[in-house]
């Protein structure tokens, strides 16, 4: 099992590199070579990535969250899955290069630094529901990141059109309507995944006599703020005609809120131990 897990860590960055090459060609408008099988290759990569995390969980005897690098790898997997679902739903592959590059960078770092041996003692500190909460939280924040990417791409293209600067990105990027739809789907995915995480977190906190770790309670509070922000934005978009541009700005702001909350936590721990 350990050999299979180590092999998957070596293979995943290679597959993500091939995907970057393929999606780069799709963005450039020259769909040759690996670009022709980009979606099946992405599905296969996601499948291998899931198996890799499953092997790690079996190796640890617990949810694969024993170190920050398991966390990073799960984020990379969640980003790839979110993008794959959006690509299947929308059908446009030209933005894949931007999202898959982020997944590659995260997985490359995880493959380099993730410990190959057992650290079950660290992983076993969390119970079942806190683990479900944290995994759903990872999926939610990954969707937030994907929504932010699409928001930035939308605003970049919108600004280029307003300024009349029709450069390379304008010629190769999808139309604004497609970017807006991709941004909306990612924002909905973030809202739903964070909602599922909060439900699991509530069960963990209120159903455990021994209580939950302080980190889980803190993450629950932070996720609640981000979930409410995305819920308000999506509600305004649905019922008050918020508009694609404002949705893009809100997606970037939501990602900024999540980053700011985590930065505040890191700084608080640094100054107060």
Secondary structure, DSSP 4 states (H G I P E B T S, - for coil): -HHHHHHHHHHHHHHHHHHHHHHHHHHHT---GGGGGHHHHHHHHHHHHHHHHHHHHHHHTS-S-SSHHHHHHHHHHHHHHHHHHHHHHH---TTHHHHHHHHHHHHHHHHHHS--S--HHHHTTS-HHHHHHHHHHHHHHHHHHHHHHHHHHHHHHHHHHHHT---HHHHHSPPHHHHHHHHHHHHHHHHHHHHHHHHHHHHHHHS-TT---HHHHHHHHHHHHHHHHHHHHHHHHHHS---HHHHHHHHHHHHHHHHHHHHHHHHHHHHH-
